[in-house]
Amino acid sequence: MSTVNIRTWDQKNPKATSIYWTRPIQAGHPLPSLAFALTGLDASRTTDIHLSASYQWIEKGSHPTYNAILDSRNAIIHSATCSWLEIPANHPVLRTGTYNMTEPLTLADGPKHIPIQFSQPFIRKAKVAVFLNGIHFDKNHNWRVGVGAIDETDNGFTLKLWTWADTIVLELGVTWVAYPEGTPGITSGDVSTNLFRSWENPQPSNAWYKSFVGETAFGSKPRIFIGISSCDFWAGTSFRLATKVVEGPETNQYGFLWRADTWSDSRMYSTNMGYLAFDPNF
């Protein structure tokens, strides 16, 4: 979803902090689990950088309904985008959850390691995809953060959060999606601008191809869920980032073409995206 679907980028009104999309669920069906991930942001450097993607269940007649929410508090956000994934209740393979960091994170604090335990163990070691669903940076220092999963087992994993140099991360929101490693018809991982250039050579346009060869075999083009998992931006200008999977012949059962771009005078040193690709009938 994107804010530009309901307002133009130049209607920045910093007091209009929340934007809602409403989606009903078929009556009588168990409520799904929802995974949200940030995919893009155009934010002014004159305020702290703040954006979160979340949801809220509401009652609307006989149909359970949720509001998908992009919230910027008092940050000046020209535009923002996120993706979300509905996971049916009691799905035999996929599980999802979130973690919210509400205390500051700096280099001096060192990486944070958060143990995550599944409600029930998987049949084998888990594979975990991790995405940012919320960020809050101090405006006076470069904007750098990374999230990932380590030490995966059948019972859980460790969520790792880190930053570097002089960055001050005030808050952070993380979404994770887990499944048993080696499950046919699903794969996940990370893609990064560091695959084809160093951080010392920032450029506005970044595109690369991710192959599924060696990971899993798809019979047709899979669904691909992506979200930002790491970023490194200069704080001297606005934070501008747009990520996406490019729809076209390059995106098929064998892999996908992705982009991570900035524009105007913004300076992006690096961006990583988590991805989760799965069979449409999964």
Secondary structure as UniProt FT lines:
FT   HELIX           3..5
FT   TURN            9..10
FT   TURN            14..15
FT   STRAND          18..24
FT   TURN            27..28
FT   STRAND          33..43
FT   TURN            45..46
FT   STRAND          49..60
FT   TURN            61..62
FT   STRAND          63..71
FT   TURN            73..74
FT   STRAND          77..87
FT   TURN            89..90
FT   STRAND          95..101
FT   HELIX           107..109
FT   STRAND          112..117
FT   STRAND          126..137
FT   TURN            139..140
FT   STRAND          143..150
FT   STRAND          156..162
FT   TURN            165..166
FT   STRAND          169..180
FT   TURN            181..182
FT   TURN            184..185
FT   STRAND          186..192
FT   HELIX           193..195
FT   TURN            199..200
FT   STRAND          207..211
FT   TURN            213..215
FT   STRAND          223..233
FT   TURN            235..236
FT   STRAND          239..246
FT   TURN            249..250
FT   TURN            253..254
FT   STRAND          255..261
FT   TURN            264..265
FT   STRAND          268..278
FT   TURN            280..281
//
